[in-house]
Amino acid sequence: MSEKEMLKISVEEFSRLQDYMVDSDKESPAYKKMKRRYIELKVILTASGINLTELDYIKE
């Protein structure tokens, strides 16, 4: 898998994950797991030079 493909998949996952987080209770165990993945994806995308200003609407 190329770097470009990996970034595309990560951006899509980041967006999808935020949709799930918005619809979840912030105190639920599922939300806490999603938040951990959200942070991981933010680190990966930021380190790859992706500007998250437009993509990150949860901003946690």
NORFENRA-V854575 format. One record per helix or strand. SS is the DSSP state (2 for helix, 1 for strand). FROM is the first residue (numbers start at 1). LEN is the number of residues. Records with the same first field share a line. If there is no record, write none. Layout:
BEGIN
SS: FROM-LEN, FROM-LEN
END
This chain:
BEGIN
2: 3-20, 29-19
END
